């Protein structure tokens, strides 16, 4: 158990009389520690060249941009006499009491036909596997008849393939 006793004599502690401080390293040493690694990383990134777009820090291959794909897809619909409205929001029932709003790149209300070119991460999040499955199952019924298209390379073969997929 703790006992409390009276102290007869108390001496002041003797502290060092010098001022101690840590010497800061100079800018050259700081750059040598941290700057060289950064310089190497920048050099490596710059050596990759301007071969694609940077999205979320990942270099994408030479893909059709969303605007290029929209133009190509809209041309196919126009050649068939179908006018598409851009950026149309539609509600989709995922389950009982669970609905989501989808923004289609192009949609024709009278024919109940639309498309979405999956180019950005937002598109991929909005049109995930579950949503694509539900849209595909609705295409066999009253619709909407929709097509989700994954990114396509900027080659003539890929563009012709995209046109044929949309033509279907």
N, C-alpha and C positions, 0 to 999 in steps of 0.2 A: 504494500500500500504506500501511497505517496505521503512523505512527511514534509511539512513546511518548517524550515529552520531559519533563524535570523542570521544574516551575514554580518560579521563584525567589521570586515574591511573590504572595500571594493576598489580595485585599481583600474584606472582607465586603460583600455587596450591600446597598444602601440601599433598604429597603422603605418605602412610604408609612406615615406615623404616624397616619393617620386611620382610623376604622372605617367601612367602606363597607357599606351594606345597602340592599336594594331596598325602597322604601316600599310597604307593602301598601295596596291600594285598600280603601276603606271598604265597608260592607255596602250602602250605597245604590248605589255604582258597580257592585258585584258583581251586585246585583239588576237593575240597568239592563242589564247585559250578558247575563245568562242568564235572569232571571226573567220578563221581558216576553214572550219567546218561549214560555216554558212557560205563562204565563197566557193567552196567545192560543190555544194548543193546547187547554188545558182548556176555555176558553169555547166553542171550536168543537165539541168533543166533547159538551159539555153541551147545546148548541143542537140536537143531533141528536134529543134527546128519548128517551123510553123506548119506542121502537117495536119493539124486538126484543131477542133475547138476544145477548150478546157471547160469542163463542167464538173463541179465538185472536186476539183483537183485531179481528175482522171482524164488523160488524153483520149479523145474519141477518134476512131478511124474516119476516113473521108466519107461521111454520111450525108444524105440529102437533109437539108435543114427542114424545119417544119413548114416554112413559107414555100420552099421549093416543092415539097411533097403536096402541099395544099393546092398549089398551082397546077401540078400534074394531074392530081385526082379530080379537081374541078373541071379541067379540060375534058376528061373522059366523060363526066356527067353532062357537060355542055354539049358535047358531040352527040349525045343521046337525047338531047332536048330536056334535060332535067336541071333545074336551077337549085343550087344549094345555098342555104343561109349559113353564115359563119358564126361560130361560138354560141351555139344554142344550148341552153341548160334544160335537161330533162330529168325527171325523177324516176328512180328505179327501186322497186320493192325487192329487198334482199331476203327478208323473212318476215313473219308476222310482226308488225309493229316496227320494223327496221327498214327505213328507206334512205337512199342517198341521192344526192344531186350530181349528175354527170354533165360535163361541158364537152359537147361534141364539136370537132373542128368544122364539120359541115353536116347539115340536116335539112331534109325536105319534109315539111309537115304533111302535105297532101298525100305523099306516097309512103310516109312513115319510114324513110330510109335515111341512114346517116353513117358517118365514118369518124374515126379518131386515129391520127397518126401519133404513135407513142414515141415521142422524141425526148422529152424532159423527164426528170425524176418525178415531177408533180403528176405528169400524165401516167406514168407507171404506177404511182401510188393510187391515183383515182381509178384507173382501169386495171385493178389487180386481177389475179387469177379467178377469184370468186365472181367478180363482176363480169369478166369475160365469159365465164361459163354460163351465167344467167342470161347474158345477151345472146349467146349462141343458141341456148335452148328456146328463147323467145322468137328467134328467126324462123322457126318451123311453124309457129302459130300465127297470131294476129300481128306480131311485130312488137317492137320496132325491128326492122331489118338493119342491122348495123354490122360494120366491119371494123375491127381494130387491127391496125397495121404496125408491125414492128419496124424499127429504123432500117432503111435501105441504103446501100452504098451508091455512090455517084457514078455508076457504070451504066452503059447503055443497056446491057442485059438486065440489070437489076431494075432499071426504070421501065423497061418493056414488061418485065414480070409483074411489077406493081400495077401497070396499066391493065394487064390481063386479069389480075386478081380483082381489081375494081370493076372491070367490065362484067365479070361474073355476077 
